[in-house]
Amino acid sequence: MASVIEFDRIAYLHPGANAPVIQDLSLTIEAGEFVAIVGGSGVGKSTLLRAAAGLITPSSGDVQLKLPQLPGRRRRAVVFQDGRLLPWRTVADNVAYGLETLGIDASEQQLRIREALQLTGLAEFGERWPHQLSGGQVQRVGIARALAVQPDLLLMDEPFSAVDALTRRNLQAELMRIWHATQSAVMFVTHDIDEAVFLADRVIVLGGSPATVVENLQIDLPRPRNRADATFGRYVEHLSAQLGVQ
């Protein structure tokens, strides 16, 4: 299977810091793979995702996107924790935002918007404004905006952490459906171990100071996953022990 992104012995030193937050970190994500990143607070999970997004440059080492840039698409797209919708744009116009510099014509833009809204369960919400949406709907718009650019790699930074527990479970199930439909690779940062085991093919545990990969755990469970399954519980217990969670 082809690699989508490779991190080769990267380190990152925040400006003004005395020591790097991550160091000597290597990781490969393959096409169509769902990889969750977990670790303690401040260990560098979001730093790693920002490096994957090209928002920061490692202090040393290398991050390489391995698939070619295709016309009318982006190789990567980001879904943030808070949705980051533009309040002066409708839902449809927020989804259109990433398409406006791709060089595709208006009819293709409208098709992409309709498809992304349909895929995220928002087909009837295109003319609404962000202030008219629930927290879960805001996050779905953020996902739709990312999907519209047809990325090879979808980067998600704790996207469900700001919603209630029931909405979070529903969004997790919807994300699985969307992932199967799009076949994009996903790099998903979370502090929720149960969420990581429910969603991911692999769970990457960051630890140490400076942080690096301390475990690369394959989740060998069929989908859809059952949280009541004993093996599911053992994965959660194992990762909790790795992270010192009681």
C-alpha positions, 0 to 999 in steps of 0.5 A: 500500500502506498504511503500518504505521509512520512515523518522522518526523525522530526523534532520541533522546538517552540519559539523561546522554549528550552527543549523540543516538545517532540524529538526523533519522531518517525511515523508513516501513514498509508493510503486509506488508513485511519490513524489515531494519535493519543498522549498526555496533555502537552505531549505534542499531539497537535504539534505533530498534526500541525506539522502534517498540515504544513502549518509549522516546519520541524526544527529538524527531520523531514515531513514528506507528502508522498502522493502527487498533487492532482488538479482540482484536489488538495493533498491534505485538509484540516478539521479543527476542534472548534469548526472555525466557520466564517459567520458571514457565510452560509453553510454552503459558502463555508463549504465552498471556501476551500474550493475557491482557489482550486481552479475548478469551474462554478458547476464543479464547485456546486457539485462538490458542495452538494456531495459534501453536504449530502455525505455529512447529513447536511443536504437541507442546511446549505442556506443556514448561517453558522449561528443557526447550527448546533455544535454537532452540525458545526463540526459536520460543516467543518468536515464537509468543507475538508471533504469538498477538496477531496484530500488524500489525507484528512487531518482532524485535531480533537474535532469532537471534544467540544460537543456532548457525549451523545453527539460525540458518539453519533459523530464518531459513527458518522465519521466511520461512514464518511471514511468508508465512503471517501477512502481518504487516509485520516490522522485523528488527534484525540485525548479520548482512548475509547474514541481512538479504539473505536475509530482507528486502524492503528493508535499511535501513543506519544510519550516522553519528554521530549515526546516520541512514538512509544507505541504503535498499536494495531487495533485488530477488531472488525467494524462496526465496533462494539464497545461492550466487546471484551477485546475492545475493553482490553485495548482501552485498558492497555492504552490507559495503562500506557498513558497512566490513566486510572 
